[in-house]
Amino acid sequence: MAVRATISRFPIDADAQESSGIPWGITVAPFASKDENGRAPTYGSDGHLLPRCENCWAYFNTYCELDQWAWTCSLCGTLNGLTSQAIARYSLPQSCPEMMSSFIDLELPVEGLEAAIQARPVYVAAVDLSSSEEFLELTKSALLAALEALGPGSLFGLATFSHKFGLYDVQGPVPVVKNVFIPPEADSTLSMELEDVMPLLQFLAPVDSCKDRIASALETLRPATSWERPSGGGQAIDGVLIGGRGFGVAMESLFNYLGSEYGNTFALARVFAFLSGPPDFGAGQLDTRRYGEQYASKGEDADRALLPEQTPFYKELAAVAVQAGVCVDIFAVTNEYTDLASLKFLSIESGGSLFLYSNTDDSTLPQDMYRMLSRPYAFGCILRLRTSSEFKPGHSFGHFFPDPQYENVQHIICCDSFATYAYDFDFANNTGFSKHTLEPPVIQIAFQYTVVVPHEELAEPGGNSDNRSMFSLKRRLRIRTLQYTASQNISELYDSVDPEVVLSLLVHKVILASLEEGVREGRMLLHDWLVILTAQYNDAYKLVQYKNGNASIAQVDVAFSQCPQLQTLPRLVFALLRNPLLRFHEEGVHPDFRIYLQCLFSALEPSSLHRAVYPVLTSYSTPDKQAYPRHSLSRAALITSGSPIFFLDAFTTLIVFYSSTADPSLPFPPPHDCQLRTTINRLKQERSITPKLMFIRGGQDDATAFENYLIEEQDVDGSGFTSVMGFVSFLEEVTASVVEYMK
């Protein structure tokens, strides 16, 4: 469990928080195997015996005061009695993880004897047949990669959708598909239950014994041609031809189908939805005419209109998926408007992922599929944050389903080691943290989760082969308790800033503002935040002298020269304003791409998000020798460094760029056994998604892809503010705004 705070020394009170201008909060990656310093948790058993506070329900931890008969809660100060069982347990402190470490992972008892039966993970692929041959070939490759990644004991189901919904039986000698027609009306459901079409256990095939048959079934997938579609699928409504992609009905039916066996046959089901365009048939169909020329003619703000969902259908369907224990991953392979703003809830609320690929030619879908299924994940997770009584959680951000009853409790259907969530804090009262108290601020994060592990019983020689592939469930409770200090002055607070975590919270807040008020509002929020921070920093350090009551531009320190921890923030804000996440519709940003970035950025841990917003540019004198570890993103940096080779890491893209003046004797592309290649391979392995790797030779190849990342000399236009040129001009504009603010 990795936890990082925006400020490691908390503000002393609400006035200090307000005057600092720094967001106060944390990011949490609960299923990360180690903490932010690389330390693993202390493991143990009997998590259900861990004492809890009678007042705030926090768990006993190393920061609690313990005497012979009682313990004092480190969060709320309540004195709690100990049971005779706990007294005996704590008489041998070296045997208790909670006495040895503030980061523990404890086994919980799994109820019932059917744990081994439930432990069969279920995976269902739902493939769009209202598509092209190229789309289906890519999907087949992805699913073949998935089959290689799935563990023994897994069950796999293959379904298809177009104007009809198909279920494959792959357990016989020949794959058989049974179809049921999807009604074209927007308010109707399937005419019969899927259980009546095919019993669920006939549909879900064991991967161990049926892998070849599943592969054979995949080869039978063909696009649904227009002449196959019913008359309802070819009728024009308002002059627009309706297609036959009944995605909404397919998903709703599938969740109900799987949900009937939730807890009996399986404890987690993952649905992989492969989409080649917008749902346009039956319940859940979307009107894609809201994108493009039609909006311009209505005089509506496209940046505001295309971000909210157009129907509550998929948000309501996400709740059905959560109830059924189903995690949904959406793989959209399309360059046409698909309205991901409406569809995204299926994945983000069920703990799944949303992937967008603009074409089939250079898509990394098979690699992403394999990578996603190869890494460990937890499911049925409950995340709970508690704080000491002086402060409290404000907003929570991330891909989860909030508990309808309890505050600060999030349900996560599926969670891997990369999944990151964020919280911001507010003071609970006007007192804040006392300067003289011995009780520092404390945060406790409890993460209850289930994992599937190989059956502990060793298979006997000649025993039942099914038992060898059986897996069992392990329920665990991971607890991290962190103690912080309060800053005594503004300098201490500023010196404790973590810019990457500040960026994470800013991204969450501007996404929220964009969704509620539009992109323009999100940009203004970000710009105003930097102006206010700069003004408050200058005021705190008494850097601005007033003449005749007015501040002078020449005196404003917009580079934060007195505080190294703040110096990267103007660049990060500038880069975020340049990012497609916050650029305008008229600048050519596709609304689906913006939604994809929102979903991606809001789940990234801070260091990855930093790369995605402001890429890391490194230079090499040869493929085996690094020259400089970091450059600013400008042509001037390239020229002044004099290095022949540059490596740019933009998280989703990796680019190796050879300068046009590079010595022709340098090998291009870099050889596979060089240091640069080793670095590239390591980064690719560590990444949650598969980055695209490009090699560009300056002066010979088209360098546009590389030059587009050199943002510090590019325009920042259409911000609603004065049009400015490059980073230097941006700082000048911020300076002028600071002077205006300080008047």
N, C-alpha and C positions, 0 to 999 in steps of 0.2 A: 504494500500500500504506500504509494508515493504521495506525499502532501507537501505543497509549496504555498507559502503565503506571499501576498503582495508586499507586505512589510514584516520583517521578522521581529521588530520592536513595535508593539501595538501603540496606537495613540492613547494618551493618558485619559482623555475625556472627549466629549462630543465637539467641544470648541477646537481642540487640537486636531481632531479628524477633519472638521470642516475647513480649518485654515490651511491644512497641508495640501489639499487638492488631490491627494492620492486615493484611489479606490482601496477599500479595506476588505480583504477577503482571501480565500484560499482556492486552490485547485486540488482535486483528489482523484487518483487513479487507484481504486480500491482493490482491483485484482492484480495489480503489478506485483511480481514475485518478491521484489525488494523495495526498501524505502528510497527516498530521494538521495540518500548517501550510500546506497549499495548494500545496506544491511538487510538480511532476511529476518522474518519473524521467528520468535521462539515458539516451537510447536508443543502441543500437549493434548490431553484428553479431558473429558468431564466438563465441557464448557457450560453445561446446564447447572453445574454446582457453583459457578462463579457468583460471589455475593453482589447484590445490587442495592443501590441507595433507595431507602424507603420514600424519600422525598422526590428526587429528580430521575430515578431509575438508571442513573449512570452505573457503570460496572466498576468494581474494585480494581485499583491499578497501583503502580509503584509510587505514585505521588500522594496516595492516601496515608494518613497517619494511622498506625496500627498499634493497639495495645493488647493485653491478654484476652479481653472479653469483647472488644468493640473496635470499630474503625470509623474514621472521619472522612466523609466524601470530599475529594479534592475539587469537585466542581461547585457544590452548593454549601459545603461546610456542615452538613447534617451528621450527627453522631448515630451510628447504626450498630446494633448488637450483632454478635457472631453466633451462629449455630454451633452445637457441640461438634458436628461434622467438620465445619470450617475451622474450628479451633484446633482440632486434630490435624487437619490438612496443613495449617500454617505453622504447626510446630516443627515441620520439616520444610523450611522455605526453599531449599535447593531443589526440591521436587516439584515446585509450583511455578509454571511459566509466568504467571501474573505477579510473582514476587521477584522475578529475575529480569523482566523486560517490560517496557511500556508498549511494545509491539508484539502481540501474541496471536496465535492461530490455534484454536481449540476445536477438537472433534465434538460434535453433538450426537446424541443417540438418534438413529433413524427409526421412525415408528413403523411397525408392521413387518411381517416376514416376506412380503412381496417385493422388497427393495430390488432384488436381482431381476425380477420381471420388469419392473418400472425402468430399470437402468438401460433399456435398449433405446439408444437415441434414434429419433425418427427424422428423416430428411425427405422433403417432397419438392420436386422441381415442377413448376407450372410454366409451360412454354407457350408463347404467343405464336399461333399458326397464321394469324393475319399479318404475315411478314414475308421476307424475301428468302431465297435459297442461301444467300450469304449470311443472313442473320442466323438461320438455323444451323449452318455449318459451324459458325462461331460458338453457338450455344452447345452444340454437340461436343466440341473440343473442351469447353468449360466443364461440362458434366462428366466427361471422361477423366478430366483432371481431378474433379471432385471425388469420383469413385476411388481414385488412388489414395486420396487423403483421408477417406472415412475409415474409422477404426473398426475392428472386428466386432460383431454383435450389432452393428447398425442396421436399421431398416430403411429402405428407400422406396419412394413411390414416384411414378412419372405420370403427370397430368398435362393436358393440353387445353387451350381455349381459343376460340374464335367466335363464330355464331353458335357454336356448340361446345360442350365441355366433355373432354374425353378422359377416361381412366384406363390405365394400362395394367393388364395382368401379365407379369413377366415370369411367373413361377412355373408355367407349363412349358412344353417343348417349343412352342411357337408363341411370340408375343401377341396378345389379343387386346384390342382397344374397344371399350364400350362407351358410346356417346349418348349424351342427353342434350336436346336442343335448349338454347337459352332464349327465353321470351324477349322480344325487342322492346317491350314497354319498360319505361324507366322505374316503374313501381312494382314490378313483379319478380317472382323468384322461380327456381326450377320446379318443374311439374312433379318431380319425385325426389325423395331423399337419396343421397349418394350411397348410403348403406344398402338401399334396395337395388341400386345399379350394380354395386360390387361390394361385398363385405370388406371392411377395412383391412383385416388381416390377409385377405387375398390380394389387396392392392399394395400393401406394404411388404416388400420382398427383402429377405436377408441378403445383405451385400456379399457376405462370405460365399454363399452358394450360388448366387444369381448374377454375379458381376457380368459375366459374358452375355447372359440373356438381356440384362439391362442395356448393354452396349448394342446388342442386336435391335432392341426396341428403338433406341435412339436413331438408328439408321433408317427406320421407317418414317420418320417425321418428314412431312411435306407441307409446303405452304397451302393454306386454304385458298383456292382460286375463286374468282368472282362468280363463276357460274354455279359454284356449290352453294352459295349463300341463299337463304330464303328470300322471298319477295320483300320482307320487312327490312332486310339488310341492304337492299339496293334501291330503296325508295328515297327520293329527294325530299327533304324538309327545308322549306325556305330556300330552295335552290341549291342546297348543299347535299351531296351524296353521303348517306350514312354508310359507314364501313361495317365491319363485323367483329369487333374486338370486345367481347363481353367480359372484361376483366373484373368488374365489380361483383357480378353474380358469381363468377368462378371463385373469387377469394372468399366471399361470404359462405358459399356452399362448402368450400374446403375447410374453413375454420370450424364450422359446425360438425363436419364429418370427423375431423381429428379430435375436436373437443369432447366427443362422446366417449373417447377412450383415455382422456387425460387422467393420469393417476393410476390407471389400470395397466395399459400397454406401455405407456411412456411417461416420462417426467418432463420432457422437453421435445418439442417438434420445431424444426426450422423449415420454413417455406422459402424457396428461391423462386422469385417471380421474374421471368425474363420478358421484357416488354420492348416492342419495336415501334411503338407509337401510342397515341392517347386512347384511353377507353372510349369507344363511340357507339356502344351497342348495349341495350338492356340497362338494368339498374346500375348506377354509378357512372353513367356516360357523362363525358365532359364536353362543354362547348368550347372548342379551341378557336372559335372565331374572335374571341376576346383579345387575341394577340395580333398585332400588325396594323394594317391600314384602317381597320374598322375602329380601333381605339382613337386614332388620330382624328377621325371624322367626328367622334363624339366629344372631342375636346377634353377628354379625361387624362389625368396624369398616369401614364403607363407604368412609371416606376412605383406608383402607389397601388394601382389597380391590379397588377399582375402578381403581387406578392401574397396577398391573402388567398385562402382557399375559396373556390367558387361554390362548393357544396360541403355540408357537414358529413356527407356519406362516409368518406374514408376515415375521418376522425372517429366517428361512431363505430366503424368497422374495426379500427385499431383496438378499441375497448373490448370488442368480441374476441379478438386475437389474444389479448392479454388474459382474459378470463379462460381461454382454451389452452393456455400455456404454449402459445405459438409465437415464435420470433420470425419476423418477415424481413428478408433481404431483397431489395429491388435492384435489378440490373436493367437499366434503360439503355438500349443501343439504338440511338436515333438522332437525327439532326432536325426533326420537325418538332414543333411546339407540342409538348405532351402534358403540360400543366402539372409539373412536379410539386407545385405549391399545394395542390389538393392531395396528391398521392403520398407525399412525404410522411404523413402521420402514421401510415402503416408500418414504416420501418423505424422511425425515431422513437415512437412510443412503445414499441415492442422490443426495443434493444437491438434492432437490426441495423443494417447499413443501407445507404442509398448510393449506388454507383451510376455514373452517366458517361457513356462513350459516344462520341459524335459520329463515328463510322466503324465499319467492321475491319477495315484494312490494317490499321496499326493498333487495334484494341488490345489491352492487357487483361481482358476478362478471364481467360483460362488461368493465367498466373495469379490474378487476384483471388480467384475461386480457390485454388489450391492453397494459397497462403492463408486465407481466412479460415479454412477448415483444418489446417495443420497445427495451428497454435492452440494452446490450452484455453478453455473458457469455462466460466461458471454460469449457473442458471438458477432460476427461482430466487433471485437475490433481493435482499432488503437492506437498504442503506439508511443509516440514521446518524445525524449529527447532533451532538449536545455541546453546550458551552457553559462556562462558569457564569454565575448569576448576573454579573455586571453588564454582559453583552448578549446578543442573540443573533441567530441567522436571519438575514433579510430575504433576498431572492435566492433561489437555487436554479442552476442552469445545467442542461445536459439531456441526453436521450434516455428518458425514464418515464415511468407512469406514476404520478404523485398519488400517495395514499389518500383516498377520499375522506378518511376519518381523522388521521393523525398528522399534525404539522411536522415538517422537516423529516418525513419518512418517504422514501422513494422506492418503488418496485422496479426492478430491472430483470426482464425475462432472460436476457442473455448478455454476458459481460466478459470481454476478453481483457488481456493485460494492458492493452492500449487505451481502453475506454476511460475517458476523463470527464469529471463533473466539477462544477464550480459553485461557490457560495459567496455572497457578500454579507458583511456584518453591520449591525447597528448597535448603539448603546441602549441598554434596557432602561436607563434612568439618566438623570443629569449629573450624577455623582462621578461616574466613570471609575477608573482604577485608582485607588488611594495611593499617594506617593509613599506613604509610610507603612502600608500593609505588608505582611509577610506572605500574602496569598496572591500569587501571580495569575494572569489569565490562563485558562486551561480549555483545550478543545478535546473532545473524545468522539472518534468516528467508529461506529460499529457496523460491520458488514457481514451479514449472515448469507451463506450461499451453499449451493450443492455442486459437487463435481462427480463425474463418472470415473471410477478407477477400476483397474483389472481385478477380477475376483481374487481374493486372498488365498483361497484354497488351491493348493497345487493340483493340477490335473494328474490323475494317476495314469500310468502307462496302460494303454488299452481301454481307458475310461471313455465316457461319453464325450465326443468331440464338441457337442454343444456347450458342455460345461466349461470347456477350455476357453470359449469365446464369450462366456458370460461376464458381465461387468456388474459392479454394485455401486450404489449411491453412497456418498459420504456427505453428510451435512456438517458444515463448519461455521465457526464464529471467529472472525478476524477483528481484533480491536486495536486501535492505535490511540494512545493518549499523548497529547503534546502540551508542553508547558512553555509559555512565552514570557517575555518581559515587556514592561510598558516603557515607552521612551519618555525621558524627563524633559526633552526640549525638541524643537523642530529639526535641529541638525541631526540628532540621533535617529529620528524617524526617517529623514531623507537618506541618511547613510545606510539604512537597512532595507531600502527598496529593491525588489527583484523585478526588473523591467519586463521580463518575459511573462511573469504572472500578471502584471499590470495590463499587458497587451491582451492576455486571455480574457480578463474581466471586461476590458473595453470592447473586445470583439463581441462578447455575449450581449453587452448593453446596446451596441449599435445595431446588431441584428434584431434585437427586440424592438428598438425604436423604428427601424426600417419596416418591420412587419406591421407595426401599429400606425405609424405616421408617414411612411414612405422613405425612399432613399435619401431625398434631400434633407429630411429631418435627421436621419442617421449621420449624414455628413456634418451638418451644423452642430450636432451634439459633440462629435469628435473634435471639431475645430474649436468650439467654445471651451471644451475641457482643457485643451492645450494652452489656450490663451489664459484661462483662469489659473492653471497650475503655474505658468510662467510668471504671472503677476504676483501670485502668493509667494513663490520662491524668491523673487526680487524683493518683495516686501519683507520677508522673513530675514533675509541676509542684509537688509538695509542698503541695497545696491543702487537704488534710484534716488537722486537728489531732486527736490522740487524747486523750480524757479517760478516765482509768481503763481505758485499753486499748481503748476503743470509739470508733468514728467517730460524728460527729453528722450527722444528715440535713441540718441547716441549712448545713453546710460543703461538701457535695458539689456540685461544679459540673457539672451535667448538661447545660448549654447550651454547653460547650466555649468559654467566653468568652475564654480565653487563646489560642485557636487557630482563626482564621477558616476554615481548610480543613476542619475537622472539624464545623463548626456545622450543616451541612445533614444530616449522617448520622442523627441521631435522627428527623427528619421523614421521611427516606427509609425507615427501618426501620418507622416507624409506618404509613406509606402501604402498604408491602409487606405488612404484617400485615392491612391492610384489603382488599387486592387479592383478587379471586376465586381467584387462583393459590394462596393460602394460607388461604382461608376454608373453613369446614367444610361438609360435605355437607348437614347439617341446616339450614344457613343458606340453602339453596336454590341452591347452586352445582352446575350440571350437570357430571357427570364429563367429558363430551366437551369442554365449554367449557374446563375446567381443562387438559386435554391440549392443546387448541388454543393456550392461553396459554403453556404450557410450550414448545411448538414455536416460537411467535412470539418470546417473550422471549429464548430461548436463541440466536437468530440476529440480534438487533438490535445495532446499534452503540450505545455507551454513552449518547450524547445522546438518541437516540430512546427507549431504554429508560427514561431518566430521565422523559421526558414520559409514557410509558405507565404508569409507577408513580406519579409525583407530577406531575400535569398543570401546565402553565404557565398562570397566570391573569393577564391583562393588562387594564388599564382604558383607556377612551377618553372624552374630554370631548365629542368629536363624531366622526362616522365618519372624519374627515380628520385628527384630532389625538389622538395617544396621550397619556394622562395619566400612568400609572405602568406600568413594564415588568414588574413582578412583584408579586403579592400572595400571602399565605398562603391556603390553601383553607378559609376560614371566613366565616361570615356577618358577623362583626365587621369583617373586612377590607372587605367590600362596603359596609357602613354607614359606616365611618369614612373611606373614600376619598372619598365624596361624588360619585363618577363615575356618569354615567347609563348607560354602555355597558361591558359586560365581554366579553372574548373568552377562551375556554378551549380550550387545545390539549391533548387527552388522547391524542395519536398516532392512535388508531383513530377518534376522534370530535372534531369541531371544533364548538363551540357559541358563538353570538353571543347574549348575554343583555342585554335592555334592562330596566333597573330599573323597578319600578312607579312610581317618582317621577321618571322621565325626562321631560323636556320633550316634550309631544305633537308639537311642531313638528319634532323630529328625525326624519329619514326612516327608515322601517322597512319592509322590511329595508334594510341599508345599500346605497346606490347602487353600481352596478358600477364606477364610475370613482373610488371613494374609496380612501384609504390602507388602511383596514381590509380591503377586498376585495382589494387588491393583495397584502397580507400573506397572506391566506387562499389566494389563487391560487398564490403562491410556495410556501407550505408543502405544498399539494396536489401540486405538481409535483415537489418534492424527496422525497416520501414513497415508500417501497417498496410500500405498499398504498394503496388508495383510502380516505381517511377519510370518514366520513359527516358532512355539514354540516347543522347545525340552527340555526334562528332562533327564539328564544323571547322573548315579551313578558311581563314580570312583571306579575302582576295580571290578565292576560287569558288567557294560554296556560297549559297544565299545565307547571310548572317543575320537575317531579320529576327529569327527566333531568339538568338542570343542578345541582340541589341535592344529588343523590347524590354529586357530586364534591366537595362541601364537607365533606371527611372529618374535619377537625380538631375538629368539634363532635359527631361521631358516636361511638357506642359501639364499643369494641373488646371484643367478647364471645367467650366460648367458647375462650379461648386456652389454657386449662389453668392460667391464673393468675387472680388476683383480677379480677373484672369491673370495668372502669374506664370512665370517661366522657371522651371527647375527648382531644386531644393533651396538654393541660395535666395531666390526671389520669394519662395514660400516663407523662409525665416524672416525676410524683410516685412512681408505682409502680416505675419504673426506679431512681430515687434510693433507695427503700427496699431494693431488691434489691442495689444497690451497697454500701450500708451492711452488709447481711447478708454479702455476699461478702467485704468487707474486715475482718470480725471476726477 
